[in-house]
Amino acid sequence: MSDLIKRSFTLSRHRTSIALEPEFWAVLEEMSAGHSLASLIARIDTTRPPERPLASALRVACLTSLKARL
């Protein structure tokens, strides 16, 4: 059984589902404090390299955020 959590968002007027581990969702929610999670994900989506999948870009953003806190 997978421990991935799937959530759906509208990005650039298209619905998409993203499956991530709960730990990454928790970090993304912390990163979006004061703003919507959807707006954070949309920002990451528009700035990621086109060859990088969105789920991968979100994981990298989480790691980058955590690294900056250290």
PDB file as gemmi writes it, atoms N, CA and C in Angstrom:
CRYST1    1.000    1.000    1.000  90.00  90.00  90.00 P 1                      
ATOM      1  N   MET A   1       0.836  -1.181   0.000  1.00  0.00           N  
ATOM      2  CA  MET A   1       0.000   0.000   0.000  1.00  0.00           C  
ATOM      3  C   MET A   1       0.883   1.248   0.000  1.00  0.00           C  
ATOM      4  N   SER A   2       0.511   2.217  -0.800  1.00  0.00           N  
ATOM      5  CA  SER A   2       1.274   3.452  -0.918  1.00  0.00           C  
ATOM      6  C   SER A   2       0.864   4.424   0.180  1.00  0.00           C  
ATOM      7  N   ASP A   3       1.824   5.173   0.671  1.00  0.00           N  
ATOM      8  CA  ASP A   3       1.513   6.191   1.678  1.00  0.00           C  
ATOM      9  C   ASP A   3       1.428   7.580   1.053  1.00  0.00           C  
ATOM     10  N   LEU A   4       1.312   7.624  -0.260  1.00  0.00           N  
ATOM     11  CA  LEU A   4       1.174   8.908  -0.948  1.00  0.00           C  
ATOM     12  C   LEU A   4      -0.227   9.470  -0.731  1.00  0.00           C  
ATOM     13  N   ILE A   5      -0.296  10.781  -0.604  1.00  0.00           N  
ATOM     14  CA  ILE A   5      -1.572  11.475  -0.507  1.00  0.00           C  
ATOM     15  C   ILE A   5      -1.756  12.254  -1.789  1.00  0.00           C  
ATOM     16  N   LYS A   6      -2.896  12.064  -2.420  1.00  0.00           N  
ATOM     17  CA  LYS A   6      -3.178  12.742  -3.686  1.00  0.00           C  
ATOM     18  C   LYS A   6      -4.107  13.927  -3.423  1.00  0.00           C  
ATOM     19  N   ARG A   7      -3.741  15.078  -3.978  1.00  0.00           N  
ATOM     20  CA  ARG A   7      -4.572  16.286  -3.892  1.00  0.00           C  
ATOM     21  C   ARG A   7      -4.714  16.856  -5.293  1.00  0.00           C  
ATOM     22  N   SER A   8      -5.840  17.489  -5.537  1.00  0.00           N  
ATOM     23  CA  SER A   8      -6.115  18.067  -6.855  1.00  0.00           C  
ATOM     24  C   SER A   8      -6.109  19.588  -6.780  1.00  0.00           C  
ATOM     25  N   PHE A   9      -5.577  20.199  -7.830  1.00  0.00           N  
ATOM     26  CA  PHE A   9      -5.478  21.653  -7.926  1.00  0.00           C  
ATOM     27  C   PHE A   9      -5.777  22.085  -9.352  1.00  0.00           C  
ATOM     28  N   THR A  10      -6.128  23.347  -9.508  1.00  0.00           N  
ATOM     29  CA  THR A  10      -6.262  23.947 -10.824  1.00  0.00           C  
ATOM     30  C   THR A  10      -5.042  24.835 -11.044  1.00  0.00           C  
ATOM     31  N   LEU A  11      -4.262  24.496 -12.054  1.00  0.00           N  
ATOM     32  CA  LEU A  11      -3.065  25.257 -12.401  1.00  0.00           C  
ATOM     33  C   LEU A  11      -3.179  25.688 -13.853  1.00  0.00           C  
ATOM     34  N   SER A  12      -3.071  26.958 -14.091  1.00  0.00           N  
ATOM     35  CA  SER A  12      -3.199  27.500 -15.453  1.00  0.00           C  
ATOM     36  C   SER A  12      -4.492  27.018 -16.113  1.00  0.00           C  
ATOM     37  N   ARG A  13      -5.547  27.065 -15.356  1.00  0.00           N  
ATOM     38  CA  ARG A  13      -6.898  26.685 -15.811  1.00  0.00           C  
ATOM     39  C   ARG A  13      -7.051  25.213 -16.166  1.00  0.00           C  
ATOM     40  N   HIS A  14      -6.141  24.373 -15.685  1.00  0.00           N  
ATOM     41  CA  HIS A  14      -6.238  22.929 -15.906  1.00  0.00           C  
ATOM     42  C   HIS A  14      -6.187  22.210 -14.568  1.00  0.00           C  
ATOM     43  N   ARG A  15      -7.046  21.219 -14.399  1.00  0.00           N  
ATOM     44  CA  ARG A  15      -7.038  20.418 -13.182  1.00  0.00           C  
ATOM     45  C   ARG A  15      -5.885  19.424 -13.250  1.00  0.00           C  
ATOM     46  N   THR A  16      -5.220  19.258 -12.136  1.00  0.00           N  
ATOM     47  CA  THR A  16      -4.141  18.278 -12.042  1.00  0.00           C  
ATOM     48  C   THR A  16      -4.153  17.672 -10.655  1.00  0.00           C  
ATOM     49  N   SER A  17      -3.716  16.455 -10.550  1.00  0.00           N  
ATOM     50  CA  SER A  17      -3.586  15.784  -9.261  1.00  0.00           C  
ATOM     51  C   SER A  17      -2.110  15.563  -8.975  1.00  0.00           C  
ATOM     52  N   ILE A  18      -1.759  15.763  -7.723  1.00  0.00           N  
ATOM     53  CA  ILE A  18      -0.369  15.608  -7.298  1.00  0.00           C  
ATOM     54  C   ILE A  18      -0.356  14.621  -6.143  1.00  0.00           C  
ATOM     55  N   ALA A  19       0.500  13.630  -6.229  1.00  0.00           N  
ATOM     56  CA  ALA A  19       0.638  12.634  -5.162  1.00  0.00           C  
ATOM     57  C   ALA A  19       2.004  12.801  -4.511  1.00  0.00           C  
ATOM     58  N   LEU A  20       1.993  13.078  -3.212  1.00  0.00           N  
ATOM     59  CA  LEU A  20       3.224  13.240  -2.443  1.00  0.00           C  
ATOM     60  C   LEU A  20       3.088  12.543  -1.093  1.00  0.00           C  
ATOM     61  N   GLU A  21       4.221  12.289  -0.475  1.00  0.00           N  
ATOM     62  CA  GLU A  21       4.231  11.740   0.864  1.00  0.00           C  
ATOM     63  C   GLU A  21       3.697  12.795   1.842  1.00  0.00           C  
ATOM     64  N   PRO A  22       3.066  12.352   2.936  1.00  0.00           N  
ATOM     65  CA  PRO A  22       2.489  13.305   3.903  1.00  0.00           C  
ATOM     66  C   PRO A  22       3.510  14.303   4.443  1.00  0.00           C  
ATOM     67  N   GLU A  23       4.750  13.874   4.595  1.00  0.00           N  
ATOM     68  CA  GLU A  23       5.783  14.774   5.113  1.00  0.00           C  
ATOM     69  C   GLU A  23       6.018  15.959   4.184  1.00  0.00           C  
ATOM     70  N   PHE A  24       5.969  15.725   2.873  1.00  0.00           N  
ATOM     71  CA  PHE A  24       6.141  16.829   1.922  1.00  0.00           C  
ATOM     72  C   PHE A  24       4.929  17.756   1.946  1.00  0.00           C  
ATOM     73  N   TRP A  25       3.728  17.204   2.064  1.00  0.00           N  
ATOM     74  CA  TRP A  25       2.539  18.058   2.164  1.00  0.00           C  
ATOM     75  C   TRP A  25       2.636  18.952   3.399  1.00  0.00           C  
ATOM     76  N   ALA A  26       3.135  18.407   4.507  1.00  0.00           N  
ATOM     77  CA  ALA A  26       3.268  19.199   5.741  1.00  0.00           C  
ATOM     78  C   ALA A  26       4.228  20.372   5.533  1.00  0.00           C  
ATOM     79  N   VAL A  27       5.352  20.123   4.875  1.00  0.00           N  
ATOM     80  CA  VAL A  27       6.314  21.203   4.623  1.00  0.00           C  
ATOM     81  C   VAL A  27       5.710  22.236   3.675  1.00  0.00           C  
ATOM     82  N   LEU A  28       5.022  21.786   2.640  1.00  0.00           N  
ATOM     83  CA  LEU A  28       4.390  22.727   1.709  1.00  0.00           C  
ATOM     84  C   LEU A  28       3.359  23.591   2.429  1.00  0.00           C  
ATOM     85  N   GLU A  29       2.603  23.006   3.336  1.00  0.00           N  
ATOM     86  CA  GLU A  29       1.622  23.789   4.089  1.00  0.00           C  
ATOM     87  C   GLU A  29       2.318  24.825   4.959  1.00  0.00           C  
ATOM     88  N   GLU A  30       3.446  24.471   5.565  1.00  0.00           N  
ATOM     89  CA  GLU A  30       4.222  25.452   6.332  1.00  0.00           C  
ATOM     90  C   GLU A  30       4.749  26.556   5.428  1.00  0.00           C  
ATOM     91  N   MET A  31       5.231  26.176   4.250  1.00  0.00           N  
ATOM     92  CA  MET A  31       5.766  27.161   3.313  1.00  0.00           C  
ATOM     93  C   MET A  31       4.695  28.134   2.831  1.00  0.00           C  
ATOM     94  N   SER A  32       3.455  27.694   2.778  1.00  0.00           N  
ATOM     95  CA  SER A  32       2.378  28.533   2.256  1.00  0.00           C  
ATOM     96  C   SER A  32       1.702  29.358   3.340  1.00  0.00           C  
ATOM     97  N   ALA A  33       2.214  29.326   4.550  1.00  0.00           N  
ATOM     98  CA  ALA A  33       1.599  30.056   5.664  1.00  0.00           C  
ATOM     99  C   ALA A  33       1.258  31.488   5.249  1.00  0.00           C  
ATOM    100  N   GLY A  34       0.027  31.865   5.458  1.00  0.00           N  
ATOM    101  CA  GLY A  34      -0.414  33.200   5.079  1.00  0.00           C  
ATOM    102  C   GLY A  34      -0.947  33.291   3.661  1.00  0.00           C  
ATOM    103  N   HIS A  35      -0.768  32.251   2.876  1.00  0.00           N  
ATOM    104  CA  HIS A  35      -1.247  32.202   1.494  1.00  0.00           C  
ATOM    105  C   HIS A  35      -1.881  30.837   1.262  1.00  0.00           C  
ATOM    106  N   SER A  36      -2.531  30.681   0.155  1.00  0.00           N  
ATOM    107  CA  SER A  36      -3.134  29.378  -0.135  1.00  0.00           C  
ATOM    108  C   SER A  36      -2.079  28.409  -0.638  1.00  0.00           C  
ATOM    109  N   LEU A  37      -2.293  27.148  -0.339  1.00  0.00           N  
ATOM    110  CA  LEU A  37      -1.404  26.095  -0.832  1.00  0.00           C  
ATOM    111  C   LEU A  37      -1.419  26.087  -2.359  1.00  0.00           C  
ATOM    112  N   ALA A  38      -2.587  26.320  -2.941  1.00  0.00           N  
ATOM    113  CA  ALA A  38      -2.705  26.333  -4.406  1.00  0.00           C  
ATOM    114  C   ALA A  38      -1.842  27.422  -5.026  1.00  0.00           C  
ATOM    115  N   SER A  39      -1.763  28.596  -4.395  1.00  0.00           N  
ATOM    116  CA  SER A  39      -0.948  29.677  -4.971  1.00  0.00           C  
ATOM    117  C   SER A  39       0.543  29.340  -4.880  1.00  0.00           C  
ATOM    118  N   LEU A  40       0.959  28.696  -3.797  1.00  0.00           N  
ATOM    119  CA  LEU A  40       2.359  28.266  -3.681  1.00  0.00           C  
ATOM    120  C   LEU A  40       2.694  27.251  -4.761  1.00  0.00           C  
ATOM    121  N   ILE A  41       1.825  26.276  -4.932  1.00  0.00           N  
ATOM    122  CA  ILE A  41       2.069  25.240  -5.940  1.00  0.00           C  
ATOM    123  C   ILE A  41       2.066  25.852  -7.339  1.00  0.00           C  
ATOM    124  N   ALA A  42       1.187  26.791  -7.594  1.00  0.00           N  
ATOM    125  CA  ALA A  42       1.159  27.456  -8.901  1.00  0.00           C  
ATOM    126  C   ALA A  42       2.461  28.210  -9.155  1.00  0.00           C  
ATOM    127  N   ARG A  43       2.991  28.863  -8.118  1.00  0.00           N  
ATOM    128  CA  ARG A  43       4.260  29.600  -8.267  1.00  0.00           C  
ATOM    129  C   ARG A  43       5.406  28.635  -8.562  1.00  0.00           C  
ATOM    130  N   ILE A  44       5.452  27.533  -7.846  1.00  0.00           N  
ATOM    131  CA  ILE A  44       6.500  26.546  -8.094  1.00  0.00           C  
ATOM    132  C   ILE A  44       6.349  25.960  -9.492  1.00  0.00           C  
ATOM    133  N   ASP A  45       5.112  25.731  -9.903  1.00  0.00           N  
ATOM    134  CA  ASP A  45       4.852  25.170 -11.234  1.00  0.00           C  
ATOM    135  C   ASP A  45       5.359  26.092 -12.341  1.00  0.00           C  
ATOM    136  N   THR A  46       5.154  27.387 -12.181  1.00  0.00           N  
ATOM    137  CA  THR A  46       5.560  28.325 -13.242  1.00  0.00           C  
ATOM    138  C   THR A  46       7.067  28.575 -13.278  1.00  0.00           C  
ATOM    139  N   THR A  47       7.764  28.246 -12.188  1.00  0.00           N  
ATOM    140  CA  THR A  47       9.207  28.510 -12.153  1.00  0.00           C  
ATOM    141  C   THR A  47      10.054  27.256 -12.321  1.00  0.00           C  
ATOM    142  N   ARG A  48       9.431  26.104 -12.396  1.00  0.00           N  
ATOM    143  CA  ARG A  48      10.210  24.859 -12.519  1.00  0.00           C  
ATOM    144  C   ARG A  48      10.701  24.676 -13.947  1.00  0.00           C  
ATOM    145  N   PRO A  49      11.845  24.002 -14.103  1.00  0.00           N  
ATOM    146  CA  PRO A  49      12.312  23.684 -15.456  1.00  0.00           C  
ATOM    147  C   PRO A  49      11.295  22.769 -16.147  1.00  0.00           C  
ATOM    148  N   PRO A  50      11.049  22.932 -17.422  1.00  0.00           N  
ATOM    149  CA  PRO A  50      10.015  22.141 -18.109  1.00  0.00           C  
ATOM    150  C   PRO A  50      10.268  20.638 -18.077  1.00  0.00           C  
ATOM    151  N   GLU A  51      11.519  20.244 -17.940  1.00  0.00           N  
ATOM    152  CA  GLU A  51      11.828  18.808 -17.923  1.00  0.00           C  
ATOM    153  C   GLU A  51      11.633  18.189 -16.536  1.00  0.00           C  
ATOM    154  N   ARG A  52      11.400  19.003 -15.519  1.00  0.00           N  
ATOM    155  CA  ARG A  52      11.217  18.486 -14.158  1.00  0.00           C  
ATOM    156  C   ARG A  52       9.725  18.300 -13.876  1.00  0.00           C  
ATOM    157  N   PRO A  53       9.307  17.095 -13.519  1.00  0.00           N  
ATOM    158  CA  PRO A  53       7.895  16.867 -13.164  1.00  0.00           C  
ATOM    159  C   PRO A  53       7.493  17.729 -11.954  1.00  0.00           C  
ATOM    160  N   LEU A  54       6.227  18.082 -11.895  1.00  0.00           N  
ATOM    161  CA  LEU A  54       5.748  18.954 -10.830  1.00  0.00           C  
ATOM    162  C   LEU A  54       5.980  18.339  -9.452  1.00  0.00           C  
ATOM    163  N   ALA A  55       5.682  17.072  -9.273  1.00  0.00           N  
ATOM    164  CA  ALA A  55       5.883  16.443  -7.960  1.00  0.00           C  
ATOM    165  C   ALA A  55       7.348  16.527  -7.543  1.00  0.00           C  
ATOM    166  N   SER A  56       8.242  16.327  -8.474  1.00  0.00           N  
ATOM    167  CA  SER A  56       9.670  16.436  -8.193  1.00  0.00           C  
ATOM    168  C   SER A  56      10.032  17.870  -7.817  1.00  0.00           C  
ATOM    169  N   ALA A  57       9.496  18.834  -8.544  1.00  0.00           N  
ATOM    170  CA  ALA A  57       9.773  20.246  -8.247  1.00  0.00           C  
ATOM    171  C   ALA A  57       9.263  20.613  -6.857  1.00  0.00           C  
ATOM    172  N   LEU A  58       8.135  20.060  -6.447  1.00  0.00           N  
ATOM    173  CA  LEU A  58       7.607  20.336  -5.110  1.00  0.00           C  
ATOM    174  C   LEU A  58       8.502  19.735  -4.036  1.00  0.00           C  
ATOM    175  N   ARG A  59       8.984  18.531  -4.268  1.00  0.00           N  
ATOM    176  CA  ARG A  59       9.897  17.909  -3.297  1.00  0.00           C  
ATOM    177  C   ARG A  59      11.191  18.726  -3.177  1.00  0.00           C  
ATOM    178  N   VAL A  60      11.731  19.172  -4.301  1.00  0.00           N  
ATOM    179  CA  VAL A  60      12.951  19.986  -4.280  1.00  0.00           C  
ATOM    180  C   VAL A  60      12.688  21.301  -3.556  1.00  0.00           C  
ATOM    181  N   ALA A  61      11.546  21.914  -3.781  1.00  0.00           N  
ATOM    182  CA  ALA A  61      11.206  23.165  -3.095  1.00  0.00           C  
ATOM    183  C   ALA A  61      11.142  22.943  -1.585  1.00  0.00           C  
ATOM    184  N   CYS A  62      10.593  21.819  -1.159  1.00  0.00           N  
ATOM    185  CA  CYS A  62      10.548  21.492   0.272  1.00  0.00           C  
ATOM    186  C   CYS A  62      11.954  21.361   0.834  1.00  0.00           C  
ATOM    187  N   LEU A  63      12.798  20.616   0.149  1.00  0.00           N  
ATOM    188  CA  LEU A  63      14.179  20.434   0.610  1.00  0.00           C  
ATOM    189  C   LEU A  63      14.940  21.758   0.658  1.00  0.00           C  
ATOM    190  N   THR A  64      14.739  22.596  -0.354  1.00  0.00           N  
ATOM    191  CA  THR A  64      15.396  23.894  -0.396  1.00  0.00           C  
ATOM    192  C   THR A  64      14.938  24.765   0.777  1.00  0.00           C  
ATOM    193  N   SER A  65      13.645  24.722   1.065  1.00  0.00           N  
ATOM    194  CA  SER A  65      13.100  25.507   2.179  1.00  0.00           C  
ATOM    195  C   SER A  65      13.663  25.016   3.505  1.00  0.00           C  
ATOM    196  N   LEU A  66      13.694  23.716   3.686  1.00  0.00           N  
ATOM    197  CA  LEU A  66      14.229  23.166   4.937  1.00  0.00           C  
ATOM    198  C   LEU A  66      15.715  23.461   5.086  1.00  0.00           C  
ATOM    199  N   LYS A  67      16.447  23.367   3.989  1.00  0.00           N  
ATOM    200  CA  LYS A  67      17.880  23.656   4.019  1.00  0.00           C  
ATOM    201  C   LYS A  67      18.125  25.111   4.406  1.00  0.00           C  
ATOM    202  N   ALA A  68      17.286  26.017   3.911  1.00  0.00           N  
ATOM    203  CA  ALA A  68      17.446  27.440   4.218  1.00  0.00           C  
ATOM    204  C   ALA A  68      17.179  27.726   5.701  1.00  0.00           C  
ATOM    205  N   ARG A  69      16.381  26.891   6.324  1.00  0.00           N  
ATOM    206  CA  ARG A  69      16.074  27.084   7.748  1.00  0.00           C  
ATOM    207  C   ARG A  69      17.221  26.668   8.659  1.00  0.00           C  
ATOM    208  N   LEU A  70      18.110  25.832   8.152  1.00  0.00           N  
ATOM    209  CA  LEU A  70      19.208  25.316   8.995  1.00  0.00           C  
ATOM    210  C   LEU A  70      20.312  26.340   9.209  1.00  0.00           C  
TER     211      LEU A  70                                                      
END                                                                             
